[in-house]
């Protein structure tokens, strides 16, 4: 499995990023696991999983500090993503939060900076902060997380709001509500969709329907669950603090799901038959 074989997803700018990246929720919080987690992140980059997603919320900055250490000397190889908490997301607070993230990450620029979820500050305030950061060269693109289709319509109607690059949402076989309206809207608008918790923090792996498909393909449940997300046109950012697990999930990139496998997954995990409230973890 070469890094060159990785599938890519186009951003609105036309730049392409690997569809399989690395999440960091809960990483950096246990000193005894630190070196293993750093090794996993570095191996993921070696294997082409060069989208690395983090947030100021994760471990109150501990995940960002871990990422900064893991990527020291390799920053140019990575598409680096972080997020601002809603409570910090007024114009000045967004800029200050980003600067704190940059310090913890030991870098001068983020590739993508997201509003983690919608809070009390008007979207105009956050957008103004993103604009300031872009003009200062501290972020390349901006986006959102946990915003539903109605939120996206509102956002893109604002001056400059149509520059949104991505929406990161909870999406996996057991959480398919976004397929009803948000995914079609994003496809039409050209906004990239990033799926967090694409294997439901491991809970999906015990599902018999998933296991049966995995056995039929000679793959693991995690590989099938991730390959399904990629086949739906979204990027996936599973978290892993283990090099062995990184090697396993990297196999999802090269796994082809034939029509009969997709049909079996639809039977085991039915798509939505109507509007569904956006789910979050």
N, C-alpha and C positions, 0 to 999 in steps of 0.2 A: 504494500500500500504506500504509494509515494505521495508526498505533499501535493504534487502537481495534479493528482487525480481528483482532488477535492472539488466538489460542486461549489458554485458561487451564486451569490444573490446580488442583484444590481440595486444600488441606492439611487435616489432621484437624480443625483449628479451624473450618473453613468458609471461611477466607480463601483467595482465589484469586490465583495468580501466573501470569505468562506462561509458556507451555510452551517457548518458545524464548528462551534466555538467552545469556550469554557466559561462556566459561571463560577462565582466565588462565595456565594452565600454560605455562611458558617465557617469559612476558612479563616485561619489566622487566630482562632480563639483558644486553641489548645497548644501550649508550648511543646508538649511531647510529640505532637504531630507536625510541627512546623517544617522540619527538613523534608519530610515525606511529601507534604503539600507543595513545597517549592519545587521538588523534583518532578511532581506530577504536572505542574504548570509548565515547566521548562520542556518536559517531554511532549506535552500537547503542542507547544509551539514547533518543536522539531517535526511533528507529524502533520503539520499544516493547520492545526486548530488555532489559528492566530487571532481570532476575535476573542478578546478577554474582557469579560463583563464584571463590574464591581459596583460599589455604591458607598457613599459616606455612612449609610445606615448600618452596613454589615459590620458587626462587632464594634460599633462606634469608631469606625476608621481602621480597625485591625486588619480587615481584608485588604484594604487599599495599601497598607504598609507591607503586607505580605507580597502583594503583587509587585509593588515597587522593588522589593528585594529580589524577587524571582526574575524580574525582567531587566535587572540592572545590566547594562551593556547590550541589551537586545531590543530596546524600545522600538527601533525602526522596523523590526520584523512583525510588529503587532498592531492590530486595529483595537485601540483601547477605549473602553466605554465606562463611564461612571454616571452617577445619578445624584440629583439634589433632592433633599427631603422637602415635602410640601411646606413645612413650617419655616423653611429658609428661603422660600421661592418668591419673595418680592424682588424688585430689580437689584437693589444693593446686596440683599442676602444671597441671591443666586451667584453673583460675582464672588462674594466672600467665600461661599461654600466651595465653589470651583477652585479658588486659589488654595484653600485648605486641602482639597483632594489632590491637586497637583503637587503640593508639598509632600503629602504622604506617599504619593506614587512616584516621587523623584523624577518628575518630567515637567516639561514646560508647556505641553499641549495635550489635550484629549482629542481623539478622533471623533467621538460622539458623546454628547452630554444630554442626559434625559431628565425630565421632571418625573420623579419616582411614582407619584400618583397625584391626583388633583386634590388640593386642599383649600384653605381659606383665601389665599391670594388670587386675585383675578389672573386669568391667563395672560392678559396684556402685560402685567408686571413681570411674569417669568419670561415672556417673550422679549421684553426690553432687556432683561439681564442677559439672555442668550445673545442678543444682538451686540451688546457691549463686549461680551466675551469673544465673539467672532471677530469684531473689529480690532480687538487687542491681540488677536492671534492665539488665544488661549484654548479655543475649541475650533474644530473644523466644521462639524455639523452639530445640529441639535435635534432632539426628538422628545418623545413622551413615553410613559409607561402606564399601563392600567387605565387607559382612556378608551371609552367605547365609541361606537359609531357616531352618536349624537355629539359627544365631546369633540370628536375629530372634525365634524361639520362646523361646529362653533369655532374651533381653533383656526381652521383654514380660511374662515371668513374674515379673520382679523388681518390688519395690514402686516404683511410679512409672514403670516401664519402658514401660507402655502409652501414655505421652505422646510417644513417638517420632514425629516429624513426617515424616521422610523417610529413604530409603536411597539413597545415590548409588553406582551401580555401572557397570562397563564393559558397555555394551550398544549394539550396532549390528548391521547386517545380517550381518556375519561372526562375531559373538559373541552367539549367541542362546540360550546355555545357561540363562539366567535365566528363560526362558519356561516351563521345565518345572515349577519349583516356586516360585521366589522371586516372580515377578510375580503369579501367582495368589494367593499368600499375602498380598502387599502389598495387592492389590485387595480381598481379603476383610477385611483388617484396617483398610483406609482409610489406609494409609501411602503417601505420595507416592514415586514412583520417579523419580530423576534419572539420566539417561544421560550419563556422561562419555565422551570420545573417540567421539562418535556417527558420525564418518566415519573412525574408525580412524587418526587423525592423518594423514589424507590418503591412506593406502594403499588405501582402498576405491575411490577415484575412478578407478583404472585398471582396475577389474573390467569385463569386457565385458558381463556380464549387467546390471549397473547402467547402463552406458552405453547399452545398447539401449533400456531402459525410458525413460531420460532423453530420448533422441532422439525416441521415439514421443510424448512429452508436450510436446516443445518446451521442456524444462527442462534444467538442468545436473545432472550426477551428484550434486553436493553437495546440491542442493535436493531431489532424490528421496530420497537417503539420510536426510536430516533429516526430510522429510515422513513417511517410513516410521516413524521413531521416534515422532513425534508421533501418528501414527495408532494406534500400539500403546498409547497412553495414558500415555506417559512424557514428562517434560520433557527437553529436550536442551540441553547447554551446550557448543557447539563453541567452540574457541579461534580467534581471529583477531586479527592485529595490523595488518590492512590495511583501510582504509575501503572499498575496492572489493570486497573479499571479504565484508565485513559487508553491503553492499548485495545481493550475490548470495545469501547464505544467508538473509537476511530473507525472500526470496521463497518459502522453504519453507513459511512459515505459510499462504500462500494457495494452495498447490499441492494439488489434490485427486488422490488416487491411485485410479483406478477399479479394479474387481475384477480385470480382466485384467492390470493392472500389478502388483497385489499377488500374483496367481498367478505371474506371470513372475519376480518377486523371490523367491518361495518356491522356485521351481525352481532358480534360480541360487544361492540361499543357503538351503538347507533348514533347517527348524526342528529342534530336538532331538527324538530319539526315545527318550530316557531321561534319567535324572539325569546332570548334568554338574557337575564341580567349578567353583566360582566362579572366573572368570578376572579377572586384574588386570593393569594396566600400571603 
